[in-house]
Amino acid sequence: MLSILPLVVAPMLASSALAQTMAPPSEPSEIVVEGSKDRNRQIRQFVDALTEAPIGGQISRFDWAVCPAAMGLPEHQNRAVAERMRRVAEAAGIRLGRADCRPNAILIAVDQKEQFIEALYRKYPVYFADEFGVPRRPRLERGVAAAWHVEGRLDSNGIPATRRIVNGVPEKSFVVSSTDSSRLQPASRPHFVAGIVVVERGALTGLTTTQLADYAAMRIFARTDPARLKGQPPTILTILDAPMDSAVPVTLTEWDLGFLKSLYASGDRQYANRRRHDIEVRMRQELARAPSDQPRR
């Protein structure tokens, strides 16, 4: 059912004029970040900021192939954003769907973020379901963008877990079987079924499709919240909140790409604390390498 999202959202966008505000994607595709004497501390803070999870919780990502799409912009810009997101996914080691896949990583540009999300929730609450399939009223982020994920849960074999039924009533727990689970290795893991980011068109003036796509990739391919970033290294996640005329990354930074690569290369059957340490170790290795593997246009 989630695969029909573009079909049900399109009519909700039809009444709004498509703004021709985005700049052409003419900037370079790489950012070089200078080294730091306290690199390990910076990496730890960066990873902590981008991997919010409850105590005893786990960190989610896409386990199934991602299929990027964009809506609400002129069609050529929609295509450019979706293609760039595919290139970011490929560079980060994220499995991609075929060219004709059904979208599950979607950027939507709208005139009014709050009104659009409220209307979508009222009409299609399934797009706000938690891992138990229960719709959750969306938490409206401050600012001009909002992102959320539809989640599921997989067992140790990567098969969707079955929700436990007691006396005919579904409980908020799953039936999973595992022969190697332990206090350090859970029997199941959460994963993203779909990811959605909604951005107000008025905030896109002066940005390129590359910047917008890279921002969307960082919000959708991981559960990131720009509000948690405090004095962090350069990241594409700051482009919508930065003051006008201030310097912002023109593309995904090596910190951003290093984080995505490390997240998707890290062990998925770990609790959040151990998973963060795994990501940190991998990020140190990624940042030590030359940024020659940045996604190119």
Buried (B, 14 or more C-beta within 10 A) or exposed (E): EBEEBBEBBEEBBEEBEBBEBBBEBEBEBBBEBEEEEEBEEBBBBBBEBBBEBEEEBBBBBBBBBBBBBBBBBBEEBBBBBBBBBBBBBEBBEBEBBEEEBBBBBBBBBBBBBBEBBBBBBEEBBEBBBBBBEEBEEBEEBEBBBBBBBBBBBBBBEEEEBEBBEEEEEEEEEBEBEBEEBEEEBBBBBBBBBBBBBBBBBBBBEEBBBBBBBBBBBBBBBBBBEBEEBEEBBBBBBBBBBEEEEEEBBBBBBBBBBBBBBBBBBBEBBBBBBBBBBBBBEBBBEBBEEEBEBBBEB
